[in-house]
């Protein structure tokens, strides 16, 4: 498995990482087999996928607990990332959303992120976090300056409780603030062949400043696997509800795009999901591709993408077809 340095840190991570949002279960993802999730994490490590990503809000602590159990006795084999700034412990901060009976608030105050870290360390059963992300940025009415947040993160790093600092769901102005007050090594943002928002400002900034961009949803939460049909019914409250490319009219465009690539799956002896994951990997040397999984076969499917050698002409063709779908969706 190819590895790439995480920002300017000393951490070497597999170019493909494993996301554990679905492992949290709940109304976002439905019932989950925890033992199977643990086996999936173990299988990832066996394949050389050493970066495991989670967050407190994924299943309201459940994902972290399962990841912690999976890494018991294997902690030194993994690069572990989790997040801070979304909490349901009290009503401090700015209201973000309500889910599964919990009111979730954005709180990036020094006290808040320190509390989040201690809770995460306990749930994950570890004494350090490799990459610690701010999950969502501070917002009115309870706004916390990035300087205050970053100062606390740098203290945590000096204490050895975290090894690298990351941020997620940011603007270019946010990024400029983060790098002003400390060493930012990675950001986590949505990116797929059909969602290229980050290419305009965020990716160029990361490349210029030596920051890794860990991309999530490369297969648009399953849509780009080619297994989803036009008549797929989205259940109320599930994670795909109201997402742009899951709207019926856009889903049709995506399915039409994928139908053009049958010859490519035959040429490379791979799946459509493999193709789009590999396409994402190849867009920049600063990119790390985060793929969600909670079953062994999903891990095995994702890993195949790393071993495909896409020709430049095919990359251009896929990009051209995606551009046409994007233009049609915006018409």
C-alpha positions in Angstrom: 0.0 0.0 0.0 1.4 3.4 -1.0 2.0 5.8 1.9 2.1 9.6 2.1 3.3 11.8 4.8 0.5 13.6 6.8 1.4 17.3 6.2 4.6 18.3 7.8 4.3 15.7 10.6 6.3 12.6 11.0 3.3 10.4 10.4 3.3 8.1 7.3 -0.2 7.1 6.4 -1.6 4.7 3.7 -3.0 6.7 0.8 -6.3 5.0 1.5 -7.8 5.4 5.0 -10.8 3.8 6.7 -13.8 5.9 7.9 -15.9 4.7 10.8 -19.0 6.9 10.7 -21.2 4.0 9.7 -19.8 1.9 12.5 -21.6 4.3 14.9 -25.0 3.0 13.6 -28.0 5.0 14.8 -30.6 6.6 12.6 -27.9 7.8 10.2 -26.8 4.3 9.2 -29.2 1.8 10.9 -28.3 -1.3 13.0 -24.7 -2.4 13.0 -22.9 -5.6 13.8 -20.1 -4.4 16.2 -18.1 -7.7 16.0 -18.1 -7.4 12.2 -16.9 -3.8 12.4 -14.0 -4.9 14.6 -13.1 -7.6 12.1 -13.3 -5.0 9.3 -10.8 -2.7 11.1 -8.5 -5.7 11.7 -8.7 -6.5 8.0 -7.9 -2.9 7.0 -4.7 -3.1 9.1 -3.8 -6.4 7.5 -4.0 -4.8 4.1 -1.8 -1.9 5.2 -4.6 0.6 5.6 -3.3 2.1 8.8 -5.2 5.3 9.1 -8.5 4.8 11.0 -10.8 7.8 11.4 -13.7 8.3 13.8 -15.4 11.1 15.8 -17.3 11.4 19.0 -20.6 12.3 17.3 -20.6 9.1 15.2 -23.2 7.1 17.1 -22.7 9.5 20.0 -19.6 7.7 21.3 -20.3 4.3 19.9 -18.0 4.4 16.9 -15.1 5.5 19.1 -15.8 2.7 21.6 -15.8 0.1 18.8 -12.6 1.5 17.2 -11.0 1.4 20.7 -11.9 -2.2 21.1 -10.6 -3.1 17.6 -7.2 -1.4 18.3 -6.7 -3.1 21.6 -3.3 -4.7 21.3 -2.8 -3.1 17.9 -2.6 0.6 18.7 1.0 0.9 17.5 -0.1 -0.4 14.0 -2.6 2.4 13.5 -2.7 6.1 12.8 -5.8 7.1 14.8 -7.8 10.3 14.1 -10.8 11.6 15.9 -12.4 15.0 16.3 -13.6 17.7 18.7 -16.0 20.6 18.7 -19.4 18.8 18.4 -20.8 17.9 21.8 -24.1 16.9 23.3 -23.0 16.9 27.0 -24.4 20.3 27.7 -26.0 23.3 26.0 -22.7 25.3 25.7 -21.8 26.6 22.2 -24.0 27.1 19.2 -26.8 24.7 18.4 -25.9 22.6 15.3 -28.5 19.8 15.0 -30.7 17.3 16.9 -30.4 13.6 16.3 -31.4 10.4 18.1 -32.6 12.4 21.1 -29.4 14.4 21.4 -29.0 18.2 21.0 -25.6 18.8 19.4 -23.7 22.0 19.9 -20.6 23.4 18.2 -18.1 24.3 20.9 -14.4 25.0 20.0 -13.6 26.8 23.2 -10.4 25.7 24.9 -12.4 24.1 27.8 -14.7 22.4 25.3 -12.1 20.8 23.2 -10.0 19.8 26.2 -13.1 18.0 27.6 -13.8 16.4 24.3 -10.2 15.1 24.1 -10.4 13.5 27.6 -13.7 11.8 26.7 -12.3 10.5 23.4 -9.2 9.1 25.0 -11.3 7.2 27.5 -13.7 5.8 24.8 -10.8 4.9 22.5 -8.9 3.4 25.4 -5.6 5.1 24.5 -3.4 7.8 25.9 -2.8 9.8 22.7 -4.5 10.7 19.4 -2.4 10.8 16.2 -4.5 13.3 14.3 -7.0 15.5 16.2 -9.6 17.4 14.0 -11.9 20.3 14.8 -15.0 18.8 13.3 -17.1 21.9 12.5 -16.0 25.5 12.8 -17.2 27.9 15.5 -20.4 29.9 14.7 -22.6 32.6 16.1 -24.1 33.2 18.6 -21.2 31.6 20.6 -18.2 32.3 18.4 -14.7 31.2 19.5 -11.7 32.7 17.7 -9.5 30.2 15.8 -6.5 31.6 17.7 -8.0 30.4 21.0 -8.8 27.0 19.6 -5.4 26.6 18.0 -3.5 27.7 21.0 -5.2 24.9 23.0 -4.5 22.3 20.3 -0.8 23.3 20.3 -0.7 22.8 24.1 -2.2 19.4 23.7 0.4 18.6 21.1 3.2 19.8 23.3 1.8 17.5 26.1 2.0 14.5 23.8 -1.8 13.9 23.9 -2.1 14.6 20.1 0.6 14.3 17.4 -0.9 16.3 14.5 -3.6 18.9 14.2 -6.4 18.8 11.6 -9.6 20.7 10.8 -12.7 20.0 8.8 -15.6 21.8 7.1 -13.5 25.0 6.6 -13.3 28.0 4.3 -10.1 29.4 2.8 -10.2 32.2 5.4 -10.5 29.6 8.2 -7.4 27.8 6.9 -5.4 31.0 6.8 -6.2 31.6 10.4 -5.2 28.1 11.4 -1.8 28.2 9.8 -1.2 31.7 11.3 -1.4 30.3 14.9 0.2 26.9 14.6 1.1 23.9 12.5 -1.9 22.5 10.6 -1.1 19.2 9.0 -4.4 18.0 7.4 -7.9 19.1 6.5 -10.8 16.7 5.9 -13.3 17.7 3.2 -15.8 16.1 0.9 -14.5 15.4 -2.6 -15.6 13.2 -5.4 -15.5 13.1 -9.2 -18.9 14.7 -9.0 -18.3 17.2 -6.2 -15.2 19.2 -7.0 -15.7 22.3 -4.8 -12.3 22.0 -3.1 -10.4 22.3 -6.3 -11.0 26.1 -6.5 -9.4 27.2 -3.3 -8.8 24.6 -0.6 -6.7 22.1 -2.6 -4.4 24.7 -4.1 -3.8 26.2 -0.6 -3.0 22.7 0.8 -0.6 22.0 -1.9 1.2 25.4 -1.5 1.4 25.0 2.3 2.3 21.3 2.6 -1.1 20.3 4.1 -2.7 16.9 3.5 -6.3 16.9 2.2 -8.1 13.8 3.5 -11.1 13.5 1.2 -14.4 11.8 2.3 -17.4 10.4 0.3 -15.4 9.6 -2.9 -18.2 7.3 -4.0 -20.9 9.6 -2.9 -22.1 7.4 -0.1 -22.5 4.4 -2.4 -24.0 6.1 -5.4 -20.8 5.7 -7.5 -20.5 2.0 -7.0 -23.0 1.4 -9.8 -25.2 -0.7 -7.5 -27.8 2.0 -7.0 -30.8 2.1 -9.3 -32.9 5.0 -10.4 -35.8 3.8 -8.3 -33.9 3.5 -5.0 -36.0 4.7 -2.2 -34.3 6.8 0.5 -35.6 6.3 4.0 -36.6 9.4 6.0 -33.7 10.5 8.2 -31.0 8.4 6.6 -27.7 10.0 5.7 -28.4 10.2 2.0 -31.6 12.2 2.4 -31.6 15.5 0.5 -28.0 15.1 -0.7 -27.5 16.7 -4.1 -26.4 13.7 -6.1 -29.1 11.5 -4.4 -31.9 13.6 -5.7 -33.8 11.6 -8.4 -32.9 13.9 -11.3 -29.2 14.0 -10.3 -29.1 10.3 -9.5 -30.2 9.6 -13.1 -27.3 11.8 -14.4 -24.8 9.9 -12.2 -26.1 6.5 -13.3 -25.9 7.6 -17.0 -22.3 8.6 -16.5 -21.3 5.3 -14.9 -23.0 3.4 -17.7 -20.3 4.8 -20.1 -17.5 3.2 -18.1 -18.3 -0.5 -18.5 -15.3 -0.9 -20.9 -13.0 0.6 -18.2 -14.1 -1.8 -15.6 -13.3 -4.6 -18.0 -10.0 -3.1 -19.0 -8.8 -2.7 -15.4 -10.6 -5.7 -14.1 -12.2 -3.6 -11.4 -15.5 -2.1 -10.2 -16.9 1.3 -10.8 -16.2 2.2 -7.2 -12.6 1.2 -7.6 -12.3 3.5 -10.6 -13.7 6.6 -8.9 -11.6 6.0 -5.7 -8.4 5.7 -7.8 -9.4 8.8 -9.8 -9.6 10.7 -6.5 -6.2 9.5 -5.3 -4.6 10.7 -8.5 -5.8 14.3 -8.4 -2.9 15.4 -6.0 0.0 14.0 -4.1 -1.4 15.8 -1.1 -4.6 13.7 -1.1 -5.5 10.9 1.2 -8.8 9.1 0.4 -11.1 8.2 3.3 -13.4 5.4 2.5 -16.1 4.3 4.9 -16.5 0.6 5.8 -18.0 -1.6 8.5 -17.8 -5.0 6.8 -14.9 -7.1 5.6 -16.0 -7.2 1.9 -16.3 -3.4 1.9 -12.7 -3.1 3.1 -11.5 -5.6 0.4 -13.4 -3.7 -2.2 -11.9 -0.4 -1.3 -8.4 -1.7 -1.1 -8.5 -2.9 -4.8 -8.5 0.7 -5.9 -5.0 1.3 -4.7 -3.6 -1.3 -7.1 -5.2 0.1 -10.3 -2.9 2.0 -12.7 -5.2 4.3 -14.6 -3.9 5.6 -17.9 -3.8 9.4 -18.4 -6.3 9.2 -21.3 -8.8 7.3 -19.2 -8.5 9.8 -16.3 -9.2 12.7 -18.8 -12.2 10.7 -20.2 -13.7 10.2 -16.7 -13.2 13.8 -15.9 -14.8 14.9 -19.1 -17.9 12.7 -18.5 -18.2 13.9 -14.9 -17.9 17.5 -16.0 -20.9 16.9 -18.4 -22.9 15.4 -15.5 -22.1 18.3 -13.2 -23.0 20.9 -15.9 -26.3 19.1 -16.4 -27.1 19.1 -12.7 -26.5 22.8 -12.5 -28.6 23.7 -15.5 
